[in-house]
Amino acid sequence: MSYNFSKTKKTLRKYLDRDRFEHSEGVMYTAAALAMRYGEDLEKAQIAGILHDCAKCMPDGKKLKICEKNHIEITEAEKMSPFLLHAKVGAYIAKAKYDIEDTEILDAIACHTTGKPAMTLLEKIIYISDYIEPMRNKASNLEEVRKMAFVDLDEALFKILSDTLVYLEKSSKKMDPMTMQTYEYYRAQRESAQ
């Protein structure tokens, strides 16, 4: 499958503010670099990267309506903090508006915020790219994680999950239980490998 990146970007630009669009381009380029490093399909990584936040600028009420209308499961955490829905809604929008049929791409978009247990290579690449792309500058241990991502993808993933939990515990933001499930899964993986 070949994707029309210029058409996708032109359409996407209408729905995202300038910063979010630039972030999405950064994720696309970072995902491409990681795909080349780890042997993932380059076009899949790029299209998932550019579209990962396609629902981010949508009002929360609209995200909830899309989920209800299309029978997309809403967790308790998502009901309380509907901004968390942008990943699931993004996967729906990628299919409905951008004609993405590939389930690997849709799944990578759907889990890019919380991660999930047993992530595929593409899912890991999009999750990590979202965290380390060049415009990001606030995350803790960012320089370390950026280097790590090109050396050991799983180690970078675990570091991001650990740092995310620390950040969420200190902040007033609601934690989606899937973030903790993902962390616990990868912690057990690490322990069994040692």
TORDRENGU-37211 format. One line per 10 residues: number of its first residue (from 0); their letters; for each residue x, y, z of N, C-alpha, C. Coordinates in steps of 0.02 Angstrom, whole numbers, plus 50000, padded with zeros to 5 digits. Example, Ala and Ser with C-alpha at 12.3 -4.5 7.8 and 13.67 -1.06 7.14 Angstrom:
0) as) 50660:49716:50390:50615:49775:50390:50660:49835:50390; 50642:49888:50354:50684:49947:50357:50645:50002:50394
// end
This chain:
0) msynfsktkk) 50043:49940:50000:50000:50000:50000:50044:50062:50000; 50027:50109:49958:50064:50172:49955:50018:50228:49978; 50045:50274:50018:50005:50327:50048:50022:50394:50016; 49971:50436:50008:49980:50502:49979:49993:50551:50037; 50056:50560:50053:50075:50601:50111:50057:50674:50102; 50066:50701:50041:50052:50772:50033:49977:50786:50041; 49935:50741:50015:49862:50749:50023:49842:50741:50097; 49870:50692:50130:49856:50680:50200:49875:50741:50242; 49935:50767:50231:49958:50825:50269:49916:50887:50256; 49896:50896:50192:49855:50953:50174:49787:50951:50211
10) tlrkyldrdr) 49757:50893:50213:49693:50884:50248:49703:50893:50323; 49754:50860:50350:49767:50861:50422:49779:50932:50448; 49814:50972:50408:49830:51041:50428:49767:51081:50444; 49710:51064:50413:49647:51100:50425:49619:51085:50494; 49637:51028:50523:49606:51005:50585:49650:51012:50647; 49714:51030:50636:49759:51037:50693:49785:51108:50697; 49799:51131:50758:49831:51197:50763:49905:51189:50741; 49938:51245:50732:50006:51244:50703:50054:51202:50745; 50054:51210:50811:50099:51172:50854:50086:51097:50850; 50022:51079:50849:50005:51008:50846:50025:50978:50779
20) fehsegvmyt) 50016:51016:50726:50036:50991:50660:50112:50982:50657; 50149:51031:50683:50222:51025:50683:50245:50966:50726; 50211:50956:50782:50226:50898:50824:50214:50833:50784; 50158:50830:50749:50141:50770:50709:50193:50757:50655; 50218:50810:50624:50272:50801:50575:50335:50775:50609; 50349:50801:50669:50407:50777:50706:50401:50703:50723; 50341:50682:50742:50329:50611:50758:50338:50569:50694; 50313:50595:50638:50320:50559:50574:50394:50548:50557; 50435:50601:50563:50506:50595:50546:50543:50550:50595; 50526:50556:50659:50558:50515:50711:50539:50442:50700
30) aaalamryge) 50475:50429:50685:50452:50361:50672:50488:50332:50611; 50499:50373:50561:50535:50350:50501:50606:50329:50519; 50639:50370:50560:50708:50354:50581:50710:50289:50621; 50663:50281:50668:50661:50219:50708:50642:50159:50664; 50598:50169:50616:50579:50114:50571:50640:50091:50531; 50680:50139:50507:50741:50120:50471:50790:50083:50517; 50795:50106:50579:50841:50075:50627:50821:50003:50643; 50755:49991:50651:50732:49926:50676:50699:49882:50622; 50698:49905:50560:50672:49863:50506:50596:49861:50501; 50562:49913:50523:50489:49917:50516:50473:49949:50449
40) dlekaqiagi) 50413:49937:50424:50390:49967:50361:50391:50043:50367; 50429:50074:50323:50440:50147:50327:50376:50187:50316; 50336:50168:50267:50275:50206:50252:50223:50198:50307; 50218:50138:50335:50171:50128:50391:50190:50171:50450; 50254:50173:50465:50278:50214:50522:50264:50288:50509; 50275:50311:50448:50264:50381:50432:50190:50400:50435; 50147:50359:50407:50076:50376:50405:50046:50372:50475; 50067:50323:50515:50044:50319:50584:50070:50379:50623; 50132:50400:50609:50161:50458:50643:50125:50523:50628; 50111:50535:50565:50079:50599:50547:50006:50600:50571
50) lhdcakcmpd) 49973:50542:50574:49902:50541:50593:49890:50526:50667; 49941:50513:50706:49930:50489:50775:49888:50537:50817; 49893:50603:50804:49855:50653:50843:49799:50685:50802; 49775:50651:50751:49726:50682:50706:49662:50704:50742; 49647:50676:50800:49587:50695:50838:49604:50739:50899; 49666:50757:50906:49688:50792:50967:49654:50860:50977; 49643:50898:50924:49614:50965:50930:49538:50965:50928; 49509:50907:50926:49436:50901:50925:49409:50914:50996; 49353:50951:51002:49324:50962:51069:49306:50895:51103; 49314:50894:51170:49301:50832:51207:49231:50805:51196
60) gkklkicekn) 49182:50849:51193:49113:50828:51182:49104:50790:51116; 49140:50813:51065:49136:50780:51000:49170:50711:51002; 49225:50707:51039:49259:50642:51047:49211:50591:51080; 49177:50614:51133:49129:50570:51167:49073:50548:51121; 49047:50595:51082:48992:50579:51035:49014:50528:50983; 49075:50538:50956:49101:50490:50906:49106:50420:50936; 49131:50417:50997:49137:50352:51031:49069:50319:51041; 49021:50358:51065:48954:50330:51078:48921:50308:51013; 48925:50349:50962:48894:50334:50898:48924:50273:50863; 48989:50264:50872:49024:50210:50837:49043:50151:50883
70) hieiteaekm) 49013:50149:50942:49022:50094:50989:49096:50083:51007; 49132:50138:51017:49201:50135:51040:49199:50137:51116; 49229:50086:51147:49227:50080:51220:49258:50141:51254; 49225:50165:51305:49249:50222:51345:49260:50196:51417; 49321:50203:51441:49336:50181:51509:49313:50236:51558; 49313:50219:51622:49295:50267:51674:49343:50327:51673; 49407:50313:51665:49457:50367:51663:49444:50413:51604; 49425:50384:51547:49411:50424:51487:49348:50466:51494; 49298:50439:51530:49237:50479:51543:49254:50540:51584; 49298:50530:51634:49317:50586:51678:49365:50634:51644
80) spfllhakvg) 49406:50609:51598:49455:50650:51562:49451:50634:51488; 49400:50661:51453:49389:50641:51383:49447:50657:51335; 49494:50701:51356:49551:50714:51312:49591:50650:51300; 49586:50601:51347:49620:50537:51338:49593:50498:51278; 49534:50515:51255:49503:50479:51199:49534:50495:51132; 49578:50545:51128:49601:50566:51062:49637:50510:51024; 49667:50462:51059:49701:50408:51025:49652:50360:50992; 49602:50338:51030:49550:50293:51003:49511:50327:50947; 49491:50389:50959:49453:50426:50909:49498:50439:50849; 49562:50451:50861:49609:50460:50806:49612:50400:50759
90) ayiakakydi) 49612:50340:50788:49612:50279:50747:49548:50276:50704; 49492:50294:50735:49428:50295:50698:49431:50347:50641; 49456:50407:50655:49460:50461:50605:49509:50441:50549; 49565:50409:50568:49614:50388:50517:49581:50341:50467; 49537:50298:50491:49502:50252:50446:49447:50287:50407; 49405:50326:50442:49347:50357:50411:49364:50415:50364; 49411:50456:50384:49427:50517:50345:49488:50509:50299; 49537:50469:50321:49599:50464:50283:49607:50396:50248; 49554:50355:50251:49552:50291:50215:49608:50242:50234; 49628:50244:50297:49679:50196:50321:49643:50131:50340
100) edteildaia) 49660:50078:50306:49628:50013:50319:49673:49966:50359; 49738:49979:50358:49787:49935:50390:49778:49935:50466; 49761:49878:50494:49747:49874:50566:49810:49887:50608; 49869:49871:50582:49931:49886:50619:49939:49961:50630; 49924:50000:50579:49929:50073:50584:49875:50099:50631; 49814:50075:50623:49759:50097:50666:49772:50080:50739; 49798:50021:50751:49814:50000:50820:49870:50043:50850; 49920:50061:50809:49975:50104:50833:49949:50173:50853; 49901:50199:50814:49871:50263:50830:49830:50256:50894; 49791:50203:50899:49746:50193:50956:49781:50187:51023
110) chttgkpamt) 49842:50161:51024:49876:50150:51088:49936:50196:51099; 49942:50250:51060:50003:50291:51065:50007:50331:51130; 49952:50339:51166:49952:50379:51227:49968:50337:51289; 49936:50279:51294:49942:50237:51354:49989:50178:51344; 50002:50161:51281:50035:50097:51269:49986:50041:51283; 50009:49980:51279:49969:49921:51296:50017:49862:51304; 49996:49811:51340:50039:49752:51345:50051:49721:51276; 50110:49691:51268:50128:49655:51207:50122:49697:51144; 50151:49757:51145:50148:49801:51087:50189:49774:51028; 50164:49787:50968:50201:49769:50907:50258:49819:50899
120) llekiiyisd) 50303:49804:50852:50358:49849:50838:50332:49918:50817; 50282:49920:50773:50255:49983:50750:50224:50022:50807; 50187:49988:50850:50156:50021:50908:50210:50052:50954; 50263:50016:50965:50318:50042:51007:50350:50103:50973; 50360:50100:50909:50392:50155:50872:50349:50218:50877; 50284:50213:50869:50241:50273:50872:50237:50299:50943; 50231:50255:50992:50229:50275:51062:50293:50314:51081; 50350:50286:51063:50414:50316:51080:50425:50381:51040; 50408:50380:50976:50417:50440:50934:50377:50499:50960; 50318:50485:50985:50275:50538:51013:50310:50571:51073
130) yiepmrnkas) 50348:50533:51109:50382:50557:51169:50447:50593:51153; 50484:50570:51103:50552:50595:51092:50560:50642:51033; 50507:50654:50994:50514:50695:50933:50547:50762:50949; 50580:50793:50899:50623:50851:50912:50591:50911:50948; 50526:50922:50940:50495:50980:50973:50482:50969:51047; 50483:50907:51069:50472:50893:51140:50531:50920:51179; 50516:50951:51237:50572:50976:51277:50559:50974:51352; 50501:50949:51373:50484:50952:51444:50492:50885:51481; 50492:50831:51446:50493:50765:51479:50560:50754:51515; 50555:50720:51571:50617:50706:51609:50658:50653:51572
140) nleevrkmaf) 50723:50657:51579:50770:50609:51550:50765:50606:51473; 50743:50660:51442:50730:50659:51370:50792:50643:51329; 50849:50674:51344:50910:50661:51305:50931:50588:51311; 50926:50562:51371:50944:50491:51383:50897:50445:51344; 50832:50459:51346:50784:50417:51311:50793:50422:51235; 50808:50481:51210:50819:50489:51138:50877:50444:51114; 50931:50444:51152:50989:50402:51133:50970:50328:51139; 50937:50311:51194:50918:50243:51209:50873:50213:51154; 50828:50255:51127:50780:50232:51077:50813:50202:51016; 50874:50225:51000:50909:50200:50942:50957:50143:50958
150) vdldealfki) 50961:50126:51023:51004:50071:51045:50963:50011:51068; 50912:50024:51109:50870:49970:51136:50798:49997:51143; 50757:49979:51096:50688:50005:51093:50648:49986:51156; 50655:49924:51179:50617:49902:51238:50639:49939:51301; 50704:49951:51306:50730:49988:51364:50703:50060:51363; 50701:50091:51304:50674:50158:51297:50600:50159:51315; 50564:50109:51292:50492:50104:51307:50480:50100:51382; 50519:50057:51416:50510:50049:51488:50528:50113:51526; 50580:50147:51503:50601:50210:51535:50546:50263:51528; 50515:50267:51469:50461:50315:51458:50401:50298:51503
160) lsdtlvylek) 50384:50234:51507:50328:50213:51550:50343:50231:51623; 50403:50217:51646:50422:50232:51715:50418:50307:51729; 50446:50347:51683:50446:50419:51692:50375:50447:51689; 50334:50418:51646:50264:50440:51639:50226:50428:51704; 50236:50370:51735:50202:50355:51798:50224:50404:51853; 50287:50418:51856:50313:50466:51906:50279:50534:51895; 50277:50556:51832:50247:50621:51815:50172:50622:51833; 50136:50569:51815:50064:50567:51829:50048:50565:51903; 50090:50530:51942:50080:50527:52014:50090:50595:52047; 50135:50636:52019:50149:50702:52046:50097:50754:52024
170) sskkmdpmtm) 50066:50743:51966:50021:50793:51938:49948:50777:51956; 49905:50822:51938:49834:50812:51953:49799:50777:51894; 49837:50759:51842:49807:50727:51784:49784:50656:51801; 49729:50637:51771:49700:50571:51782:49742:50519:51743; 49758:50464:51777:49796:50411:51744:49748:50360:51716; 49757:50344:51652:49719:50290:51622:49747:50224:51649; 49705:50179:51673:49730:50115:51700:49773:50076:51650; 49763:50087:51585:49803:50051:51535:49877:50069:51540; 49892:50131:51561:49962:50151:51569:49995:50107:51622; 49960:50096:51678:49987:50053:51731:49992:49980:51708
180) qtyeyyraqr) 49942:49957:51673:49943:49887:51648:50003:49878:51601; 50015:49927:51558:50071:49924:51511:50137:49922:51549; 50143:49966:51598:50204:49969:51639:50215:49901:51674; 50163:49874:51704:50169:49810:51741:50189:49754:51693; 50161:49753:51634:50177:49702:51584:50252:49705:51567; 50276:49765:51551:50346:49771:51531:50395:49764:51589; 50372:49780:51649:50414:49768:51708:50423:49693:51717; 50369:49655:51711:50373:49582:51717:50417:49552:51662; 50413:49579:51601:50455:49557:51546:50529:49566:51562; 50545:49625:51589:50614:49641:51607:50640:49593:51661
190) esaq) 50597:49581:51712:50617:49539:51768:50629:49467:51746; 50587:49442:51701:50594:49374:51677:50655:49366:51632; 50676:49421:51601:50735:49419:51556:50801:49423:51595; 50798:49446:51658:50860:49454:51697:50881:49391:51732
// end
